[in-house]
Amino acid sequence: MRARFLDVKRLESALGYLRVGVVVPKYGFTAVRRNTLKRRLRELARQRLLTLADSCDLVIRARREAYEASFASLRDDIESVAPRVTPRA
């Protein structure tokens, strides 16, 4: 699943709960900026994705453009991939 600033991959899991991994590009960015981006993405995943999916692993990979994105733009990206994260019937 690809959005403007993010790539999201869903993997089935038999654990019974949702796990979210966040990956951000390192090269050329300070630790402060990387951690800020990771905190934003984790919070958005907690707010929107934890209530939708169950028993799967999600990997959210931020692209370089995500460092310049506003919180609202990142939220829009999470919202655009949220319907595709729901459990498959």
ZAPARO-802024 format. One record per atom (N, C-alpha, C, O): chain; x, y, z. Coordinates in nm, 4 decimals. Layout:
  cadena         X         Y         Z
       A         X         Y         Z
...
//
This chain:
  cadena         X         Y         Z
       A    0.0845   -0.1159    0.0000
       A    0.0000    0.0000    0.0000
       A    0.0897    0.1230    0.0000
       A    0.1819    0.1346    0.0808
       A    0.0619    0.2117   -0.0892
       A    0.1478    0.3288   -0.1013
       A    0.0639    0.4553   -0.0924
       A   -0.0401    0.4682   -0.1570
       A    0.1105    0.5458   -0.0128
       A    0.0481    0.6766   -0.0007
       A    0.1526    0.7799   -0.0458
       A    0.2573    0.7438   -0.0995
       A    0.1238    0.9049   -0.0240
       A    0.2139    1.0103   -0.0707
       A    0.3475    1.0110    0.0036
       A    0.4527    1.0273   -0.0581
       A    0.3438    0.9937    0.1342
       A    0.4648    0.9994    0.2151
       A    0.5024    0.8657    0.2777
       A    0.6099    0.8537    0.3365
       A    0.4154    0.7644    0.2661
       A    0.4355    0.6389    0.3367
       A    0.4156    0.5183    0.2472
       A    0.3408    0.5227    0.1495
       A    0.4841    0.4101    0.2825
       A    0.4570    0.2784    0.2267
       A    0.4164    0.1916    0.3449
       A    0.4843    0.1900    0.4476
       A    0.3057    0.1194    0.3305
       A    0.2560    0.0368    0.4401
       A    0.2412   -0.1056    0.3893
       A    0.1850   -0.1296    0.2824
       A    0.2926   -0.1997    0.4676
       A    0.2804   -0.3400    0.4324
       A    0.2124   -0.4136    0.5466
       A    0.2470   -0.3950    0.6632
       A    0.1166   -0.4962    0.5124
       A    0.0425   -0.5753    0.6110
       A    0.0837   -0.7211    0.5967
       A    0.0873   -0.7757    0.4864
       A    0.1144   -0.7827    0.7091
       A    0.1499   -0.9240    0.7140
       A    0.0581   -0.9937    0.8131
       A    0.0375   -0.9444    0.9240
       A    0.0037   -1.1059    0.7749
       A   -0.0837   -1.1806    0.8651
       A   -0.0022   -1.2343    0.9826
       A    0.1156   -1.2666    0.9681
       A   -0.0657   -1.2431    1.0976
       A    0.0008   -1.2903    1.2177
       A   -0.0970   -1.3730    1.2998
       A   -0.2163   -1.3432    1.3034
       A   -0.0470   -1.4762    1.3652
       A   -0.1301   -1.5614    1.4489
       A   -0.1190   -1.5238    1.5965
       A   -0.1659   -1.5985    1.6825
       A   -0.0586   -1.4107    1.6270
       A   -0.0370   -1.3712    1.7660
       A   -0.1637   -1.3261    1.8373
       A   -0.1724   -1.3354    1.9598
       A   -0.2611   -1.2778    1.7629
       A   -0.3857   -1.2343    1.8236
       A   -0.3921   -1.0861    1.8549
       A   -0.4916   -1.0393    1.9102
       A   -0.2889   -1.0120    1.8212
       A   -0.2895   -0.8678    1.8430
       A   -0.2096   -0.7997    1.7326
       A   -0.1341   -0.8637    1.6593
       A   -0.2280   -0.6693    1.7229
       A   -0.1629   -0.5897    1.6191
       A   -0.0252   -0.5445    1.6653
       A   -0.0074   -0.5014    1.7792
       A    0.0716   -0.5550    1.5755
       A    0.2035   -0.4978    1.6001
       A    0.2336   -0.4009    1.4866
       A    0.2033   -0.4284    1.3705
       A    0.2932   -0.2875    1.5211
       A    0.3260   -0.1849    1.4219
       A    0.4748   -0.1556    1.4308
       A    0.5277   -0.1286    1.5386
       A    0.5416   -0.1610    1.3160
       A    0.6820   -0.1229    1.3077
       A    0.6942    0.0016    1.2219
       A    0.6279    0.0131    1.1188
       A    0.7785    0.0948    1.2638
       A    0.7972    0.2204    1.1908
       A    0.9421    0.2279    1.1456
       A    1.0341    0.2111    1.2255
       A    0.9615    0.2533    1.0171
       A    1.0943    0.2650    0.9592
       A    1.1060    0.4024    0.8959
       A    1.0213    0.4419    0.8159
       A    1.2119    0.4757    0.9321
       A    1.2359    0.6076    0.8735
       A    1.3764    0.6104    0.8138
       A    1.4670    0.5461    0.8668
       A    1.3959    0.6845    0.7035
       A    1.5294    0.6947    0.6452
       A    1.6247    0.7704    0.7377
       A    1.5865    0.8686    0.8012
       A    1.7466    0.7239    0.7440
       A    1.8438    0.7817    0.8367
       A    1.9358    0.8838    0.7705
       A    1.9617    0.9898    0.8275
       A    1.9841    0.8535    0.6535
       A    2.0900    0.9321    0.5918
       A    2.0493    1.0778    0.5713
       A    1.9473    1.1067    0.5089
       A    2.1295    1.1681    0.6242
       A    2.1084    1.3106    0.6032
       A    2.0150    1.3781    0.7024
       A    1.9881    1.4975    0.6895
       A    1.9651    1.3045    0.8011
       A    1.8732    1.3633    0.8976
       A    1.9258    1.3396    1.0385
       A    1.9868    1.2365    1.0671
       A    1.9014    1.4361    1.1254
       A    1.9485    1.4245    1.2629
       A    1.8606    1.3277    1.3416
       A    1.7490    1.2958    1.3006
       A    1.9120    1.2823    1.4536
       A    1.8362    1.1918    1.5400
       A    1.7084    1.2582    1.5900
       A    1.6056    1.1921    1.6051
       A    1.7146    1.3874    1.6156
       A    1.5968    1.4596    1.6632
       A    1.4856    1.4549    1.5584
       A    1.3702    1.4281    1.5919
       A    1.5187    1.4802    1.4344
       A    1.4174    1.4783    1.3277
       A    1.3633    1.3375    1.3046
       A    1.2435    1.3196    1.2826
       A    1.4522    1.2367    1.3097
       A    1.4073    1.0978    1.2924
       A    1.3120    1.0587    1.4044
       A    1.2075    0.9991    1.3786
       A    1.3468    1.0913    1.5282
       A    1.2623    1.0547    1.6409
       A    1.1289    1.1281    1.6379
       A    1.0258    1.0708    1.6733
       A    1.1301    1.2535    1.5964
       A    1.0051    1.3296    1.5848
       A    0.9127    1.2640    1.4831
       A    0.7933    1.2481    1.5085
       A    0.9670    1.2260    1.3688
       A    0.8865    1.1605    1.2656
       A    0.8333    1.0267    1.3160
       A    0.7166    0.9945    1.2936
       A    0.9163    0.9492    1.3830
       A    0.8709    0.8206    1.4362
       A    0.7605    0.8395    1.5401
       A    0.6627    0.7647    1.5405
       A    0.7748    0.9379    1.6273
       A    0.6717    0.9636    1.7280
       A    0.5397    1.0019    1.6626
       A    0.4334    0.9562    1.7045
       A    0.5468    1.0852    1.5606
       A    0.4245    1.1246    1.4889
       A    0.3564    1.0036    1.4264
       A    0.2352    0.9867    1.4391
       A    0.4342    0.9198    1.3591
       A    0.3761    0.8032    1.2918
       A    0.3206    0.7021    1.3916
       A    0.2154    0.6431    1.3674
       A    0.3897    0.6815    1.5030
       A    0.3384    0.5894    1.6051
       A    0.2067    0.6407    1.6637
       A    0.1142    0.5626    1.6861
       A    0.1982    0.7696    1.6882
       A    0.0757    0.8273    1.7433
       A   -0.0401    0.8148    1.6445
       A   -0.1517    0.7808    1.6837
       A   -0.0141    0.8422    1.5167
       A   -0.1190    0.8281    1.4159
       A   -0.1633    0.6833    1.4026
       A   -0.2824    0.6561    1.3882
       A   -0.0689    0.5904    1.4071
       A   -0.1042    0.4484    1.4003
       A   -0.1875    0.4093    1.5221
       A   -0.2843    0.3343    1.5098
       A   -0.1502    0.4598    1.6393
       A   -0.2251    0.4290    1.7605
       A   -0.3680    0.4826    1.7518
       A   -0.4628    0.4137    1.7897
       A   -0.3833    0.6043    1.7025
       A   -0.5154    0.6667    1.6958
       A   -0.6059    0.6000    1.5934
       A   -0.7242    0.5792    1.6203
       A   -0.5532    0.5667    1.4780
       A   -0.6384    0.5238    1.3671
       A   -0.6317    0.3745    1.3367
       A   -0.7347    0.3132    1.3088
       A   -0.5138    0.3154    1.3414
       A   -0.4994    0.1783    1.2934
       A   -0.5230    0.0725    1.4001
       A   -0.5665   -0.0380    1.3679
       A   -0.4956    0.1035    1.5257
       A   -0.5121    0.0027    1.6311
       A   -0.6574   -0.0402    1.6475
       A   -0.6843   -0.1529    1.6889
       A   -0.7499    0.0473    1.6160
       A   -0.8907    0.0132    1.6306
       A   -0.9443   -0.0638    1.5104
       A   -1.0514   -0.1240    1.5187
       A   -0.8719   -0.0629    1.3995
       A   -0.9206   -0.1271    1.2774
       A   -0.8732   -0.2698    1.2597
       A   -0.9512   -0.3580    1.2237
       A   -0.7476   -0.2919    1.2845
       A   -0.6876   -0.4211    1.2521
       A   -0.6677   -0.5031    1.3785
       A   -0.6499   -0.4499    1.4881
       A   -0.6711   -0.6333    1.3597
       A   -0.6397   -0.7221    1.4702
       A   -0.5569   -0.8383    1.4162
       A   -0.5773   -0.8832    1.3034
       A   -0.4665   -0.8849    1.4952
       A   -0.3836   -0.9998    1.4625
       A   -0.3122   -0.9864    1.3278
       A   -0.3270   -1.0709    1.2395
       A   -0.2356   -0.8801    1.3142
       A   -0.1521   -0.8647    1.1966
       A   -0.0313   -0.7800    1.2335
       A   -0.0280   -0.7152    1.3381
       A    0.0662   -0.7821    1.1465
       A    0.1838   -0.6978    1.1619
       A    0.1796   -0.5913    1.0531
       A    0.1585   -0.6227    0.9359
       A    0.1992   -0.4668    1.0910
       A    0.2042   -0.3567    0.9956
       A    0.3431   -0.2966    0.9978
       A    0.3997   -0.2724    1.1044
       A    0.3972   -0.2730    0.8810
       A    0.5246   -0.2037    0.8681
       A    0.4961   -0.0734    0.7949
       A    0.4483   -0.0739    0.6814
       A    0.5258    0.0372    0.8603
       A    0.5069    0.1702    0.8013
       A    0.6455    0.2249    0.7709
       A    0.7257    0.2489    0.8611
       A    0.6722    0.2442    0.6413
       A    0.8018    0.2983    0.5994
       A    0.7799    0.4390    0.5472
       A    0.7063    0.4609    0.4510
       A    0.8450    0.5332    0.6123
       A    0.8342    0.6732    0.5700
       A    0.9326    0.6988    0.4567
       A    1.0456    0.6500    0.4590
       A    0.8892    0.7749    0.3591
       A    0.9796    0.8162    0.2528
       A    1.0459    0.9476    0.2926
       A    1.0027    1.0127    0.3877
       A    1.1485    0.9860    0.2217
       A    1.2250    1.1066    0.2553
       A    1.1364    1.2309    0.2615
       A    1.1614    1.3215    0.3410
       A    1.0341    1.2349    0.1783
       A    0.9449    1.3512    0.1753
       A    0.8656    1.3665    0.3046
       A    0.8142    1.4748    0.3324
       A    0.8547    1.2604    0.3839
       A    0.7758    1.2650    0.5070
       A    0.8363    1.3597    0.6106
       A    0.7645    1.4117    0.6960
       A    0.9671    1.3826    0.6038
       A    1.0304    1.4748    0.6983
       A    0.9762    1.6173    0.6831
       A    0.9699    1.6921    0.7807
       A    0.9379    1.6540    0.5635
       A    0.8880    1.7885    0.5380
       A    0.7357    1.7982    0.5499
       A    0.6801    1.9078    0.5420
       A    0.6683    1.6851    0.5686
       A    0.5220    1.6831    0.5728
       A    0.4708    1.7326    0.7072
       A    0.5343    1.7137    0.8110
       A    0.3563    1.7955    0.7027
       A    0.2916    1.8390    0.8265
       A    0.2223    1.7190    0.8915
       A    0.2038    1.6146    0.8289
       A    0.1849    1.7363    1.0178
       A    0.1135    1.6303    1.0890
       A   -0.0175    1.5979    1.0181
       A   -0.0562    1.4813    1.0093
       A   -0.0851    1.6994    0.9682
       A   -0.2120    1.6783    0.8969
       A   -0.1916    1.5981    0.7688
       A   -0.2748    1.5140    0.7350
       A   -0.0827    1.6229    0.6976
       A   -0.0547    1.5472    0.5757
       A   -0.0257    1.4016    0.6075
       A   -0.0703    1.3118    0.5362
       A    0.0494    1.3782    0.7150
       A    0.0767    1.2402    0.7560
       A   -0.0528    1.1710    0.7990
       A   -0.0734    1.0533    0.7695
       A   -0.1398    1.2442    0.8685
       A   -0.2687    1.1882    0.9091
       A   -0.3517    1.1512    0.7863
       A   -0.4169    1.0468    0.7854
       A   -0.3502    1.2348    0.6835
       A   -0.4231    1.2043    0.5607
       A   -0.3695    1.0778    0.4950
       A   -0.4470    0.9976    0.4429
       A   -0.2384    1.0592    0.4968
       A   -0.1797    0.9380    0.4407
       A   -0.2226    0.8142    0.5197
       A   -0.2564    0.7114    0.4611
       A   -0.2209    0.8245    0.6515
       A   -0.2647    0.7118    0.7337
       A   -0.4119    0.6821    0.7068
       A   -0.4516    0.5660    0.6975
       A   -0.4918    0.7864    0.6944
       A   -0.6346    0.7686    0.6645
       A   -0.6553    0.7023    0.5285
       A   -0.7485    0.6237    0.5114
       A   -0.5693    0.7333    0.4322
       A   -0.5861    0.6749    0.2988
       A   -0.5509    0.5263    0.2955
       A   -0.6055    0.4525    0.2135
       A   -0.4620    0.4817    0.3815
       A   -0.4274    0.3393    0.3829
       A   -0.5100    0.2600    0.4837
       A   -0.5111    0.1370    0.4788
       A   -0.5788    0.3282    0.5747
       A   -0.6550    0.2605    0.6798
       A   -0.7580    0.1604    0.6260
       A   -0.7671    0.0504    0.6806
       A   -0.8355    0.1923    0.5225
       A   -0.9334    0.0939    0.4742
       A   -0.8685   -0.0339    0.4216
       A   -0.9303   -0.1403    0.4246
       A   -0.7457   -0.0244    0.3739
       A   -0.6783   -0.1430    0.3206
       A   -0.6107   -0.2252    0.4288
       A   -0.5587   -0.3332    0.4008
       A   -0.6107   -0.1756    0.5523
       A   -0.5482   -0.2458    0.6628
       A   -0.6493   -0.3349    0.7360
       A   -0.6101   -0.4249    0.8103
       A   -0.7763   -0.3106    0.7157
       A   -0.8803   -0.3854    0.7865
       A   -0.8679   -0.5341    0.7561
       A   -0.8154   -0.5713    0.6511
       A   -0.9151   -0.6192    0.8461
       A   -0.9040   -0.7643    0.8262
       A   -0.9714   -0.8091    0.6983
       A   -1.0761   -0.7574    0.6593
       A   -0.9104   -0.9041    0.6355
       A   -0.9660   -0.9593    0.5121
       A   -1.0716   -1.0633    0.5448
       A   -1.0546   -1.1440    0.6362
       A   -1.1792   -1.0607    0.4704
       A   -1.2886   -1.1575    0.4963
       A   -1.2719   -1.2816    0.4115
       A   -1.3536   -1.3733    0.4196
//
